[in-house]
């Protein structure tokens, strides 16, 4: 069976689209955590793993975590199939390659969050994105030309943030959706949520890249960090809460976009 056949298999489509709902739910929870930082509550980790951890506080925590993990793993399989043979409706070829790389990145992210959900469900400890980023940065800085390598990664992450935000500004995400499959009354909202969501995610990526850049300049891994540190650092800046509010709306919007894409994404 070819990769194309696997990607379009009804079971893969069903599970993958259900997984996209789970991926959207993670971003909705992340929006709630970011909003808490806006209002001065810094007690929760504001990253994808922190969003998953909030489910442990509910009465059905372990069950919900296992459902989320299975959904995210299914989403990752679907994204791997899309990375291998999807986006045939996109032209020119260069844009198709970028879309496939994006699916590969989402497959990695979905798998990582799914593993975190399993760890929380089984009671295992889980390091934050900031701790992982600082550990990784310290190892790279210890290499020859470590500062240059970390600086290159920072530029890449910032560039990725710009590309993601640009997709929102240009509404390029609509190319991947069969808008006709959505209720007519919801199409305008999907467009708005998609723009807000992709732009908000782009800003969050750029913030992480800036932190990594500071680590490269100072040769201090403590300056780097994941999404958690990026948002809390932003909160401490003048007018930072306004940008945080924009990012929170972005995560919420991206979650809404994922719900729509679960139904209308092209295959």
N, C-alpha and C positions, 0 to 999 in steps of 0.2 A: 504494500500500500504506500503510495507516494505521500510526501509531506502535505501536498495540496489536498489530497483526499482526507488525511487525518484532520487538517484544519477545518474542513467543511463538514466533517462527520457530525450528525445531530447531537450525539452525546457530548462531544468536545465543545460544540457551540453552546449547548445548554449549561454545562458545568462552567465553562469560561465566562459566560455572561452572568451567571449567578455569582461567580467570583468577582466580577467587576462591581456588583452591588456591595460585596464585602469591602472591596478596595475603596469604594465611595464612602462606606460607613466609617472606615478608619479616618478619612479626611474630615468628615463631619465631627467626629470626636476630637480630632486635632484642632478644629475650629473652636470648639468649646474650651479646650485647654488654653488656646491662644487668647481667647476672650477673657479668661480668668487672669492672665498676666496683665491685660489691659486694665483690669479693675484692681490690680495690686496684689493678687493672690499668686505667689510663686511656689506654692507647696507641691505642685505636680510637675512631672517632667513633660515638657512640651515638644515631644517628638513622636514619631509613629509608634514606637514601643510604649511610650507613655500613654498614648491613646488606647492601645490594646490593653494596657494595665488597668484602665478605668473599668473594664468589664469585670474584673475580679471583685469589684466592690458591690456587684449586684447579687441577688439571691441565686441566680442561675449561672454564676460566673464561669465555672469549669465547662458547662455545656455550651455556653455561648462562645467560649474561647476555642473549643474543638470545632464548632461549626465554622467560626471565622477562619481557623487554620486550614480546614479542608477547602473552604471557598477560595482562599488566597492561593493555595497550591494549585487548584484548578485554574484560577486566573493566570498563574505563572505558566502553566502548560499551554494555555490558549495563546499567551503572548509570545511564547517560544515558537509556536506554529506560525504566528503572524510575522515574527522576525525572519523566519525561514522562507516563507513564500507569499506573504500577504502584501497588501497595498498595491495590487496590480492596477488599480484605478488611478494611481498617482503618476504624474509625469511632470518633468523629465525624470530620467533614471536617478539623477543625483538626489532629488527630493524623496524618491522611493527608498533609497538607501538610508537616508536620515530617519524616515518613519520606521523602518525596520530596526534601526539601532535604538530608537526610542522604545519599541516594544521589547527589545532585549533588556534594556535598562529597567523597564517595568516588571519584567519577569524576575530579575534579580531582587528588586525591591519587594515584590509580592512574596517571594520565597523567604526573604529575611524577616519580614513581618510575620509570616506564617510560622516560622521557627520560633519567633518570640512568643507568639500565642501559645504554641505547644509548651514552651518552657514555663510560661505563667500557669498554664493548666495543670502542669505536673509539679508546680511548686519550686521550680529551679530559679536561681537568681539570674538577672539579666542586666548587663551593663548598658549605660545610656549611649546615645549617639555621640555625645560630647566626649565621654571617656574613651570610646573606640577611636574617635578622630584624633584625640591627643596622643593615644598610644601609637597609632599609625604614623602620625606626624613625627613623633620622637624617633621612631625607627628609621624613617626616611632621612631626617636631618642628620643622623649618625653616619649616613653613607657619604662617599666622596661626592662633592657637588650637591649635597643634600638640600641646601637652601635653594639652588636653582631648580631642582626637581620639585620641591614643594611649591615654589613660585609658579612653575609650569602647571601644576595641578590647580593652583588657585585661579590662574587665568582660564583654564579649561572650565572650571565650575562656574566662574562668572560668565563666560561665554555661553555655557549651557543655560544659565538663568536668563540671559538676554534672548536666546533662541526660543525658550519656552514662553517668555512674556510676549515675544513677537508673534508667536502663533496665536496668542489671545488677541492682540491688537488687530491682526489681519484676519481674524476669524477663520484661520486655516483649518481648525479642528472640524469645521462643518463639512469639509471635503470627505471626512471619514464616516459621516452619518447619512443614513437614508432618512431625511427629514420627513418624508411622506409617511413613514411608519409611526410617527408621533402624532398625537391628537393635535389638530390645527391650533387650538387655543394655547397649547404648551410650547409651540415652536419658538415664539418670541422669547419666552422665559429660558429655554434651553440655550438660545444664542447669547442672552445676557449672562446667564450663569457660567457658560463656557468661557466667555471673555474675562469675566471677573476671576474665574478659577485659574485659568492658565496664566494670567498676568500675576495673580497673587503667588502662585507657585514659583514663577520666574523670579520674583523679588526675593522669596525665601532662599532659593538656590544662590542668588547673587550675594546675599548676606553671608552665607556659609563660605563662599569663595573669598569674600573680603577678609573674614577671620583667618582663613588659611593663609592668605596673602600677608597678613600681619605677622603670622608665625614664621613665614619665610624671611621677612625683613629683619625680625628681631632674633631669629634662630631660637625661639622659645616655643616649644610645643604647647605650653599652657595658653598661648594666645589663640590657638586654633580651637575648633569646637564644631559640634553638629548643630542641628536645628534648635535644640534646647538652649544652648548658649547664645546662639545668634539672636533669638527672640528676647532673651533676658538682657543681653547687652543693648539691644535696641530700646528696650523699655527704660533703660537708665539715661537715654539721651534726650535732649530737649526736643519736644514734639514727637518723641519716639512712640508714644501711645497712639498717635494718629496713624502712623505707619503700621503699627501692630494691628489696629482695627481694620486697616485695608487688607492685611495678610489674613486675618481671621475670616473676613468676608471672602477672601480668595479661596481658602480651604473649604469653606462652606459651599461656595459656588462650584468648586471642582467636584465636591461630593455629589452635588446635584447633577452636574454634567455626567458623572459616572453612572448615575441611576438611569439617565436618558440613554447613554451610550450602551448600557446593558441590553436595551431593547432595540436600538436603531443603528448600532455600529455595523458598517459594511463587513461582509465576510468574503 
